[in-house]
Amino acid sequence: MDLKTFFEAILLGIVEGLTEFLPVSSTGHLILVGDLLGFEGPPGNVFEIVIQLGAILSVCWAYRAKLIDVTLTVSRNPASYRFVRNLVLAFLPSVAIGALAYKTIKTLLFDPWVVSATLIVGGFAIILIERIRPPERHRAIEDFDSWLSLKIGLAQCVSMVPGVSRAGATIMGALLMGVDRRTATEFSFLLAIPTMLAATVYDLYKNWDGLSGAGTLTIAVGFVVAFLSALVVVRTLIGFVSRHGFVPFAWYRIAVGAIMLAILALR
């Protein structure tokens, strides 16, 4: 791995870690930044796939006490059972729809133009949702009913379009259903574990050959950096959005999308 590739791997790891759990689209940012850098990592998008796993593990680490407690008490504690049930129900729509739409989305929509436009549209959607969201009625994941969890899972499926943002779709969907900002953000973090893990395992299965050879070190660098930078976001985001809401991220999306459209148009 040459020095240029090394620094590109660090930069893309930072981009993945910082954006995975923000409502700004990590996939969209990786597509845009990779396109600007002319990044040539291992074949089959294996680099992008594996560094997502680093971001997943950051949530597992940050919430390890909660996850261990739920695992040990799920069979005898009703609250732990409801917690697991709600995550499973919210996860199921992405499995069903993802299995049907995976190839089409990958083929048609992974494009800088699509991402740039979607960033802008999603930014205005966040501003609108913050203004019209109903009063907060749900303040704990354990208190969600089954239908609410399933609806949030359906909202997450919108994020299969690059540039929408998995976190953004999940959080905004939850806000529209009366979930408070803190709980919506935490649910998005935890729902990312099964959702992203399933997507990562499937992508790795499809692109296993790309893991061998000289690209292994590039992948390792991106993985570690993504884990560390995502851990920072997971530990600080809930406090930030509790104070400031999601509108700052909306304006960021609009600015990045507009700048990228200008760059693409001038090429």
C-alpha positions as CSV (number, residue, x, y, z in Angstrom):
1,M,0.0,0.0,0.0
2,D,1.5,3.3,-1.1
3,L,1.3,6.5,1.0
4,K,-1.5,8.0,-1.0
5,T,-3.7,5.0,-0.6
6,F,-2.9,4.9,3.2
7,F,-4.1,8.5,3.7
8,E,-7.1,7.9,1.5
9,A,-8.0,4.9,3.6
10,I,-7.7,7.0,6.8
11,L,-9.9,9.8,5.3
12,L,-12.6,7.4,4.1
13,G,-12.6,5.6,7.5
14,I,-13.2,9.0,9.1
15,V,-15.9,9.8,6.7
16,E,-17.7,6.4,7.3
17,G,-17.3,6.7,11.1
18,L,-18.5,10.3,11.3
19,T,-21.5,9.9,9.0
20,E,-22.8,6.4,9.6
21,F,-25.0,7.4,12.5
22,L,-25.7,11.0,11.5
23,P,-28.7,11.8,9.2
24,V,-26.4,12.7,6.3
25,S,-25.8,9.4,4.6
26,S,-22.5,7.6,5.0
27,T,-23.0,5.6,1.7
28,G,-23.6,8.9,-0.1
29,H,-20.5,10.5,1.4
30,L,-18.3,7.5,0.6
31,I,-19.5,7.6,-3.0
32,L,-18.9,11.3,-3.3
33,V,-15.5,11.4,-1.5
34,G,-14.3,8.3,-3.2
35,D,-15.2,9.8,-6.5
36,L,-13.4,13.1,-5.8
37,L,-10.3,11.2,-4.6
38,G,-10.3,8.7,-7.4
39,F,-9.9,6.1,-4.7
40,E,-9.1,2.6,-6.0
41,G,-9.4,0.1,-3.1
42,P,-9.9,-3.6,-3.3
43,P,-12.3,-4.8,-6.0
44,G,-16.1,-5.2,-5.4
45,N,-16.5,-2.3,-2.9
46,V,-15.1,-4.6,-0.3
47,F,-13.3,-1.7,1.4
48,E,-16.5,0.2,1.9
49,I,-18.3,-2.9,3.1
50,V,-15.8,-3.8,5.8
51,I,-15.3,-0.4,7.2
52,Q,-19.1,-0.3,7.9
53,L,-18.4,-3.3,10.2
54,G,-16.1,-1.1,12.1
55,A,-18.9,1.4,12.6
56,I,-21.2,-1.3,13.7
57,L,-18.8,-2.5,16.4
58,S,-18.6,1.0,17.8
59,V,-22.3,0.8,18.7
60,C,-21.8,-2.7,20.2
61,W,-19.0,-1.3,22.4
62,A,-20.8,1.8,23.4
63,Y,-24.0,-0.1,24.4
64,R,-22.2,-3.2,25.6
65,A,-23.7,-3.0,29.1
66,K,-27.3,-2.7,27.8
67,L,-26.8,-5.4,25.2
68,I,-25.3,-7.8,27.7
69,D,-28.1,-7.1,30.2
70,V,-30.8,-7.6,27.6
71,T,-29.3,-10.8,26.4
72,L,-29.1,-12.3,29.9
73,T,-32.6,-11.3,31.0
74,V,-34.7,-11.5,27.8
75,S,-36.3,-14.8,28.9
76,R,-37.5,-13.5,32.2
77,N,-37.7,-9.7,32.1
78,P,-40.7,-8.3,30.1
79,A,-38.9,-5.0,29.4
80,S,-35.9,-6.9,27.9
81,Y,-38.2,-9.0,25.8
82,R,-40.1,-6.0,24.4
83,F,-36.7,-4.3,23.7
84,V,-35.6,-7.3,21.6
85,R,-39.0,-7.7,20.0
86,N,-39.1,-4.1,18.9
87,L,-35.6,-4.3,17.3
88,V,-36.5,-7.5,15.5
89,L,-39.8,-6.1,14.1
90,A,-38.1,-2.9,12.9
91,F,-35.3,-5.0,11.3
92,L,-37.6,-7.3,9.3
93,P,-38.8,-4.8,6.6
94,S,-35.3,-4.1,5.5
95,V,-34.6,-7.8,5.1
96,A,-37.7,-8.4,2.9
97,I,-37.4,-5.3,0.8
98,G,-33.6,-5.4,0.6
99,A,-33.6,-8.9,-0.7
100,L,-36.0,-7.9,-3.5
101,A,-34.4,-4.5,-4.4
102,Y,-30.7,-5.0,-3.7
103,K,-29.5,-5.6,-7.3
104,T,-31.6,-2.9,-8.8
105,I,-30.5,-0.3,-6.2
106,K,-26.9,-1.1,-6.6
107,T,-27.0,-1.0,-10.4
108,L,-29.1,2.1,-10.9
109,L,-28.7,4.4,-7.9
110,F,-25.1,4.3,-6.8
111,D,-24.2,7.4,-8.7
112,P,-22.8,10.8,-7.5
113,W,-25.6,12.7,-9.3
114,V,-28.3,10.7,-7.5
115,V,-26.5,11.1,-4.1
116,S,-26.1,14.8,-4.5
117,A,-29.7,15.4,-5.4
118,T,-31.0,13.1,-2.7
119,L,-28.9,14.9,-0.1
120,I,-30.6,18.2,-1.0
121,V,-34.1,16.7,-1.0
122,G,-33.5,14.9,2.3
123,G,-32.2,18.1,3.9
124,F,-35.4,20.0,3.1
125,A,-37.4,16.9,4.3
126,I,-35.6,17.1,7.7
127,I,-36.4,20.8,8.1
128,L,-40.1,20.1,7.3
129,I,-40.4,17.1,9.7
130,E,-38.8,19.1,12.5
131,R,-41.5,21.7,12.0
132,I,-44.5,19.5,11.7
133,R,-43.6,16.6,14.0
134,P,-46.4,15.7,16.5
135,P,-46.1,15.9,20.3
136,E,-43.7,13.4,21.9
137,R,-45.5,10.4,23.2
138,H,-42.9,7.6,23.3
139,R,-39.8,8.0,25.4
140,A,-38.4,4.5,25.9
141,I,-37.7,1.7,23.4
142,E,-39.2,-0.9,25.8
143,D,-42.5,1.0,25.6
144,F,-42.9,0.9,21.9
145,D,-45.8,-1.3,20.7
146,S,-45.3,-3.8,17.9
147,W,-46.9,-1.7,15.2
148,L,-44.8,1.4,16.0
149,S,-41.6,-0.7,15.7
150,L,-42.7,-2.1,12.4
151,K,-43.5,1.3,11.0
152,I,-40.1,2.7,12.0
153,G,-38.6,-0.3,10.2
154,L,-40.6,0.5,7.1
155,A,-39.3,4.1,7.3
156,Q,-35.7,2.8,7.4
157,C,-36.2,1.1,4.1
158,V,-36.3,4.5,2.3
159,S,-32.6,4.7,3.1
160,M,-31.8,2.0,0.5
161,V,-31.7,4.9,-1.9
162,P,-28.1,6.3,-1.6
163,G,-28.0,9.7,-0.1
164,V,-31.2,9.3,2.0
165,S,-29.3,8.1,5.1
166,R,-30.3,5.0,7.2
167,A,-30.1,7.0,10.4
168,G,-32.0,9.9,8.9
169,A,-34.8,7.8,7.6
170,T,-35.1,5.9,10.9
171,I,-35.0,9.0,13.1
172,M,-37.3,11.1,11.0
173,G,-39.8,8.3,10.7
174,A,-39.7,7.9,14.5
175,L,-40.2,11.6,15.1
176,L,-43.2,11.6,12.8
177,M,-44.7,8.9,15.0
178,G,-44.3,10.8,18.2
179,V,-41.0,9.4,19.5
180,D,-38.8,11.9,21.3
181,R,-35.4,12.9,19.7
182,R,-33.2,11.1,22.3
183,T,-35.1,7.8,22.0
184,A,-35.4,8.0,18.2
185,T,-31.6,8.5,17.9
186,E,-30.8,5.7,20.4
187,F,-33.2,3.3,18.5
188,S,-31.5,4.2,15.3
189,F,-28.1,3.3,16.8
190,L,-29.3,-0.1,18.0
191,L,-31.3,-0.9,14.9
192,A,-28.1,-0.3,12.9
193,I,-26.6,-3.4,14.5
194,P,-28.7,-6.1,12.9
195,T,-29.5,-4.0,9.8
196,M,-25.9,-3.1,8.9
197,L,-24.5,-6.5,10.0
198,A,-26.9,-8.3,7.7
199,A,-26.0,-6.0,4.8
200,T,-22.3,-6.3,5.5
201,V,-22.4,-10.1,5.7
202,Y,-24.4,-10.4,2.5
203,D,-22.0,-8.0,0.7
204,L,-19.0,-9.8,1.9
205,Y,-20.5,-13.1,0.7
206,K,-21.0,-11.6,-2.8
207,N,-17.5,-10.0,-2.8
208,W,-15.4,-12.5,-0.8
209,D,-12.6,-12.7,-3.4
210,G,-11.8,-9.0,-2.8
211,L,-10.6,-9.6,0.7
212,S,-7.4,-11.3,-0.4
213,G,-4.1,-9.8,-1.6
214,A,-2.5,-6.4,-1.0
215,G,-5.8,-4.6,-0.2
216,T,-6.0,-6.3,3.2
217,L,-3.9,-3.5,4.9
218,T,-6.0,-0.8,3.3
219,I,-9.1,-2.4,4.6
220,A,-7.6,-2.8,8.1
221,V,-6.7,0.9,8.3
222,G,-10.1,2.0,7.2
223,F,-11.8,-0.4,9.6
224,V,-9.9,0.8,12.7
225,V,-10.4,4.5,11.8
226,A,-14.1,4.0,11.2
227,F,-14.5,2.3,14.5
228,L,-12.8,5.1,16.5
229,S,-14.5,8.0,14.7
230,A,-18.0,6.3,14.9
231,L,-17.5,5.8,18.6
232,V,-17.0,9.6,19.0
233,V,-20.3,10.2,17.2
234,V,-22.3,7.5,19.2
235,R,-21.1,9.0,22.5
236,T,-21.9,12.6,21.6
237,L,-24.8,12.7,19.2
238,I,-27.7,12.1,21.6
239,G,-26.6,15.1,23.7
240,F,-26.2,17.3,20.6
241,V,-29.6,16.6,19.1
242,S,-31.4,16.8,22.5
243,R,-30.1,20.5,22.6
244,H,-30.1,21.5,18.9
245,G,-32.3,19.1,17.0
246,F,-31.6,17.9,13.5
247,V,-31.9,21.1,11.4
248,P,-28.1,21.8,11.5
249,F,-27.6,18.4,9.7
250,A,-30.3,19.4,7.2
251,W,-28.5,22.6,6.1
252,Y,-25.2,20.6,5.9
253,R,-26.9,18.1,3.6
254,I,-28.2,20.9,1.4
255,A,-24.8,22.6,1.2
256,V,-22.9,19.4,0.4
257,G,-25.4,18.3,-2.2
258,A,-25.4,21.7,-3.9
259,I,-21.5,21.9,-3.9
260,M,-21.3,18.4,-5.4
261,L,-23.8,19.1,-8.1
262,A,-21.8,22.2,-9.1
263,I,-18.5,20.2,-9.2
264,L,-20.1,17.4,-11.2
265,A,-21.6,19.9,-13.7
266,L,-18.3,21.6,-14.2
267,R,-16.3,18.5,-15.0
